[in-house]
Amino acid sequence: MTFGKLIIILGAVIVLVGIIYEFTSFFSIFKNNPLDFKFNIGNTKVFLPLGTCLIISIFLTILIKLF
């Protein structure tokens, strides 16, 4: 498999996960996570997804260790 095909497949997988994320409750653990910080300062909104990054990091670490 060439590098170009690999990038296209990875892009399609990312789009598919995004669609599943928007239209199902399968990924509900990522929504309203208590470690995701939201700040409203005047007209500026700041979102720091610390908890979501930790969950994804732990999941990927376990996945990589298994395979």
N, C-alpha and C positions, 0 to 999 in steps of 0.2 A: 504494500500500500504506500502510495506516495504521500509526501507531507501535505500537499494541497488537498487531497481527499480526506486526510485525517482532520484538517482544520474545518472543512465543510461539515463533516460528520459531527465533530464537537460542537459546532455552531448550531446545528439542527437539534442536538440533544439539549443544549442550553435553552433554545426557543421552546422546545417541548416541555421542559421542566417549568419554564415561566408560564406557559399556558395552563398546565396542571395546577400550578400554585395559585393562579388567579381564579380558577373556576371550581376548585374543590376545597374541602376542609382538611385534606390529607396533611398539609403542612401547617396546621393551626398552631403548632408549638412555636413557630417563628413569629406569629402575630401577637402583639401585646406582651412581649417578653419583658419581665420585670427588670432585666439588666440592659434593656435598650433605652437609652436616655434621650428625651425630647426636651428641647429648650425653645421657648419663644421669647425673643428679645426684640421688642418693638415690632417691626415688619419682617424681621428675619427669623426663620425657623431652622434650627439645627437638630439633626438626628444622628446619634452615635449608636450604631448597632453592635455594641460590645457583646451582649448575650448571644445574639444570633451568630456572630463570628466564632464565639467559643463553642457553641453547639456544632456548627459545621466543622470546625477544626477537630473536635473530639471524634465526630463521625468519620471524617476522612482518615484520621490517624488509625482508628480501629480497622477501617476498610483496607488500608494499605498494609497493615500488619498481618491481616488474614490472608491476603493474596500476595 
